[in-house]
Amino acid sequence: MKQSWYPGGLSAAKMEPFLRKHLTFLSFFWNKLWPTSVPDDCIPRYPGPDPVTMDLDPDPDPEPFSTKSSSPPPSVLFMVLYDFTARCADELSVSRGDKLFVIKEEGDYIFARRLSGRPSTGLVPINYVAKATQDTFSNQPWYFDGISRSEAQQLLLSSSNQHGAFLVRPSESSRGDYSLSVRTQAKVCHYRISKAPEGGLYIQKGQVFSSLEELLTYYKANWKIIQTPLLQPCVQERLLERDEWERPRSEFALRRKLGEGYFGEVWEGLWLNKIPVAIKIIKSADMKLDDFNKEIQNLKNLKHEKLIRLHAVCSIGEPVYIVTELMRKGNLQSFLNSPEGKALSIIHLMSIACQVAEGMTYLEERHIVHRDLAARNILVGEDLTCKIADFGLARLLKDDIYSTKSSTKIPVKWTAPEAANYRIYSQKSDVWSYGILLYEVFTYGQCPYEGMTNQETIQQISRGYRLPRPLICSPEVYILMLECWKSNAEERPAFSVLREKLSSIYRRLHHSFT
Ligand SMILES: Nc1ncnc2c1ncn2[C@@H]1O[C@H](COP(=O)(O)OP(=O)(O)OP(=O)(O)O)[C@@H](O)[C@H]1O
């Protein structure tokens, strides 16, 4: 007769969980028979030499004005978006809000460790999770977003700081990594904090931590390893006093007009006869000048590979110059209409969609609303690098220009109904515009709602009409577009979710073509 625990018909793969569950007192034996690659009760560590004898990886000098793009590093932490109940022993039940440490991505699944509650590992469908944002540490007093190595140095050596002051900043030379800068007497030492390929952060290869907080706690207690004590977070005050962004107009030579937008002309130019730059010459008559400086201050703090990098401003006297990196292939809308753009394959188009979603996720994490997201405001560089431009500038227009009376000034076809009708701009109105941008991308730069006036577009949208699926666009991507165009702004997905879903589709597509 069959015993109640007899695993009749179980495959070898299912035998292990069955036996582990029913014969728990033999766990020592099962562990020998089926050793787990990552034990449940410890942080994953990398095989490597003894940490104490390891060379520390000093943060190398940054490359100024680099436009090189690097492939995104694998993410460490994911957040669960929806409850998921395991259907077999390989899967892991998770609840919305749980944090997961991703060990491996396996097609449509991630193999992850749950960090909250009872630790456990297993497979979770990728569409139930999204990369966790940096929020856990971005408000920490020791985290300084957007400052360079030399700024960190200057700040730590200022009279407000003493021996042992430290800060963590995003690494300039290695995207996705961080740098720990520590003052030791009258010197500053910089240590690269790298992301391990399978998740986790480390300074020394053998010593991996699941978060920056854990890493700092460890090195505070074991500071002799890095030979510089971490005593107190760096004090900020001083940095704001000087403004190294402000440059004299004479340093810039205008070479060739690139185009003209609502805010003024854009020129290709040379900075100090050496560095090619783009110079936007602002028509200040249309600006709310009081807000201008505040906004430029915001732009100075935004640094991301998918955002146009601000190099300098000339804001003393007129005309105001905004100097940014130069993107050789111009704006995405014209590029898609060019012969080079028309030759792009679906994989290239998906890559563009993912890059924009990545840049917008960065703005979303910082609660910055773009207000004018459209293919004309995405710039294209070498190797199909796409970067978001004009973030924040739209709100600098004088109020009357945004009033519904002069609706010609609002890019109605890109604007969410609540923003077009009531001027309610939010990250979710940016998501609507992103849906329109996807339409532009998958139609190779076609104008949305072709043949309709702005007024007709507003009317049709309020009656539930939505743009049709572009021929080349898969139903899966079109569903995402439709989600971006939900009438209720709250129901539209976040950029972090869009980025995850699109990059998962991109990865699958890439895989099937290679
Ligand atoms: N950094 C840059 N590198 C290369 N070309 C650029 C750069 N910035 C702008 N341009 C070119 O100049 C054109 C005008 O840019 P601008 O940002 O002023 O206007 P727009 O974005 O087209 O319109 P609007 O500002 O009204 O939304 C762009 O379409 C693009 O072709």
The ligand as a Tripos MOL2 file, in Angstrom:
@<TRIPOS>MOLECULE
LIG
   31    33     1     0     0
SMALL
NO_CHARGES

@<TRIPOS>ATOM
      1 N1         22.0930   69.1490  -27.7370 N.pl3     1 LIG1
      2 C1         21.7530   69.1610  -29.0270 C.ar      1 LIG1
      3 N2         22.5110   68.5250  -29.9350 N.ar      1 LIG1
      4 C2         22.1540   68.5300  -31.2370 C.ar      1 LIG1
      5 N3         21.0640   69.1120  -31.7340 N.ar      1 LIG1
      6 C3         20.2580   69.7630  -30.8870 C.ar      1 LIG1
      7 C4         20.5490   69.8200  -29.4770 C.ar      1 LIG1
      8 N4         19.5650   70.5100  -28.8730 N.ar      1 LIG1
      9 C5         18.7010   70.8570  -29.8450 C.ar      1 LIG1
     10 N5         19.1030   70.4380  -31.0420 N.ar      1 LIG1
     11 C6         18.4270   70.6370  -32.3460 C.3       1 LIG1
     12 O1         17.8100   71.8980  -32.3460 O.3       1 LIG1
     13 C7         16.4090   71.7740  -32.5520 C.3       1 LIG1
     14 C8         15.6590   72.7900  -31.7300 C.3       1 LIG1
     15 O2         15.7710   72.4350  -30.3730 O.3       1 LIG1
     16 P1         14.8310   73.0090  -29.2420 P.3       1 LIG1
     17 O3         15.0550   72.1770  -28.0390 O.co2     1 LIG1
     18 O4         15.0560   74.4660  -29.0840 O.co2     1 LIG1
     19 O5         13.4010   72.8990  -29.8410 O.3       1 LIG1
     20 P2         12.3700   71.7150  -29.9210 P.3       1 LIG1
     21 O6         12.6390   70.7800  -28.7970 O.co2     1 LIG1
     22 O7         12.4060   71.1800  -31.3090 O.co2     1 LIG1
     23 O8         11.0040   72.4410  -29.7150 O.3       1 LIG1
     24 P3         10.3810   73.0330  -28.3770 P.3       1 LIG1
     25 O9         11.5080   73.5910  -27.5730 O.co2     1 LIG1
     26 O10         9.4550   74.0650  -28.8560 O.co2     1 LIG1
     27 O11         9.7270   71.8730  -27.7030 O.co2     1 LIG1
     28 C9         16.1040   70.3430  -32.1410 C.3       1 LIG1
     29 O12        14.9760   69.8720  -32.8140 O.3       1 LIG1
     30 C10        17.3500   69.5980  -32.5460 C.3       1 LIG1
     31 O13        17.2860   69.2080  -33.8890 O.3       1 LIG1
@<TRIPOS>BOND
     1     1     2 1
     2     2     3 ar
     3     2     7 ar
     4     3     4 ar
     5     4     5 ar
     6     5     6 ar
     7     6     7 ar
     8     6    10 ar
     9     7     8 ar
    10     8     9 ar
    11     9    10 ar
    12    10    11 1
    13    11    12 1
    14    11    30 1
    15    12    13 1
    16    13    14 1
    17    13    28 1
    18    14    15 1
    19    15    16 1
    20    16    17 2
    21    16    18 1
    22    16    19 1
    23    19    20 1
    24    20    21 2
    25    20    22 1
    26    20    23 1
    27    23    24 1
    28    24    25 2
    29    24    26 1
    30    24    27 1
    31    28    29 1
    32    28    30 1
    33    30    31 1
@<TRIPOS>SUBSTRUCTURE
     1 LIG1         1 GROUP 0 **** ****
